[in-house]
Amino acid sequence: MTTERKVIMGWVKVCVAPEIFNSRCDEVLLQREKQYLASLQRSGEILLSGPLADGSAGLVVYDVQSFKEAQHMVEEQPMVRAGLLSVELKEMFAVTYG
């Protein structure tokens, strides 16, 4: 049995020069970012999130009803609000094979 459901994938990238990122990204901001994403994961609005192994980008998979909901979550993300990260959203299908 195969099931499909639509989710929103967020491709996360640093949108400033490395020296700017390093000077503006402190432990307080990192902690706020982690807490924000953890709360969305606990509520079931995020299925998974994390950086690529090489640190060049990250991925977030939102399990929400609409693209607009995911956009709102991105706009509230602390490191996005700080102008350090950008998130490109795309609709995708999560396929489960049973």
C-alpha positions, 0 to 999 in steps of 0.5 A: 500500500502506498500513500502520498500527502502534500508537504512543504519542503524548505531549502535553507541557505545562509544569505550573507557573507560568512564574516557577517554571519559569524559576527551576527550569529551568537549563542543567544540567536542559535538557541532561539532558532533551535527552540523555535524549530523544536517547538514546531517539531513537537507540535507536528508542524515540522516533520524533520529539519537539519543541516547538510553534512557539509554545512552548505545548506539545510532542509526543513519539511513542514507538515502544514495545511497550506503553503501560506502557513509554511511561509508564516513559520519561515517569517517568524524563524529567528535567523530569518528575521535576523537576515542571516538565513533564507528559506526557499519553499516548494510543495512536494509529496511525501510518499509512504510505502507499506 
